[in-house]
Amino acid sequence: MSHQTLVYAAWAALNIAVAREVNIAVREPYMDEPFHIPQAQAYCDGEWSSWDPKITTPPGLYVLSVIMKRIIMARCTIPTLRFTNIVLLLFLPIPISHLLAHVRRVNPPRSLLAPTMESLVIASFPIVWFFAFLYYTELGSLLFVVSTIWAARKRSHLLAAVLGLISCTFRQTNIAWILYAFGSTSLYDLHWIHRYKTESGNELKSRLHDPKARDATTTDVVKSVQSLIPLIPRVLSSSLPYIMDAILFAAFVIWNGGIVLGDKSNHIPVLHFPQAFYFIAFSTMFGFPVLISGSDGPLGLAKNVWSRMFGSVKRIAISAIIMLGMLVYIKLYTIHHPFLLSDNRHYTFYVWRRIFMFHPIVPYLFAPGYLACFWAWFLRIGETSTLLETLLLPLCLLPTLLPTPLLEPRYFLIPYILLRTRVSHPRPWALALEAVWYIGINWATMWVFIYAPREGGSIRFMW
């Protein structure tokens, strides 16, 4: 048994022990579980026509629980249903390990039971880890999205399309990540075709203009898009499975009258541009250890960010225009959602009330920080990723975030994990710091959730 397998086994055992502690302390369905658990139990009893109209997502999680019930021959009790997500969490490092290997063009682990240490750290990301112990849809959604992209990178396009379709049964907006899987794989293939043809001495009639992101200019953006268009026919043959997914998704939206399945009055899509700003700040707060671990180091990254924002008169003018636009978006599109203002069981309630609502000017003061964080991530990812590869993630991210009126960390989960997998070769000290950072957050949030004194004995604080 390898060292990596032993570490993986220890990590799995620790998560199972935490799950046991959660089930002992939290014996009744909590927060969104009163919707999910009865629905799953109805399916376990064979009541397939039963449906709670308050549930906003498709029944993928419940169907998976029924399958697991029949495999392990267990009743659909609260602990058993929650164990569905523990199983998903234990599987998560496997596709993450292989996706990292494909992105970095290195050999994956020889055994599926020996995921890398980095993948264990990523799978312990606080939002992922916390909701693994409750009956929520996040783990299934994330696992199948990552597996979709992994399968696509292996050119198993039919499998990728099937996995992507399954991911949409956990959360509908995952259709965007199916397109990301196809797009990222297509870009990789186009680069590979050019490299192969060049090395074999054959001339290409057209080639993809796609420089490293950190070296690119605004002119390169136009050139890259122009060069991409005539190359699209080369990837059409692999697009058919993903087109079928898109057709099925469109049919669902038409049949359902929208993306949201239930409780539509509280989930009306509206433009919420500041969500993109919150996401970049969220990503920087959680991902700073690997963000500052690039080839230039923390000080070099800070200098490069400063140069991008204020390095010349032209850049100062561009930064001023961008920040002015951000201020307008903050003014016109900030949403004080009723759920955010009323539910004091979530950390976002306190962040919003004690920081963003401290003074009317506070939200505007963050604009320079948002821009700096964007440049930091662009430069870090752009060390090894090309311009189009770097821009693809935000292009797929925005349609999933901008229509959502509620500030909710769970909405940032998948895009953050995908952003994290684009970080090239973080240094050992950065991985160690990231692990310590996640362990500290996870310990604190779980301790508060399970053991902290509660008003009336019922309120538990959570993400």
Salt bridges, closest charged atoms under 4 A:
ASP32 OD2 - ARG410 NH2 3.62
GLU33 OE1 - ARG82 NH2 2.80
GLU118 OE1 - ARG104 NH1 2.72
GLU118 OE2 - ARG420 NH1 2.92
GLU138 OE2 - ARG171 NH2 2.57
GLU138 OE1 - ARG410 NH1 3.38
ASP189 OD1 - ARG155 NH2 2.76
ASP210 OD2 - HIS191 NE2 2.86
ASP220 OD1 - HIS209 NE2 2.76
ASP263 OD1 - LYS54 NZ 3.53
ASP263 OD2 - HIS267 ND1 3.65
ASP296 OD2 - ARG214 NH2 2.81
ASP343 OD1 - ARG345 NE 2.86
ASP343 OD2 - HIS346 NE2 3.64
GLU383 OE2 - ARG214 NH1 3.52
GLU383 OE1 - ARG380 NH1 3.37
GLU389 OE1 - ARG422 NH2 3.53
GLU408 OE2 - ARG410 NE 3.41
GLU434 OE2 - ARG420 NE 2.85
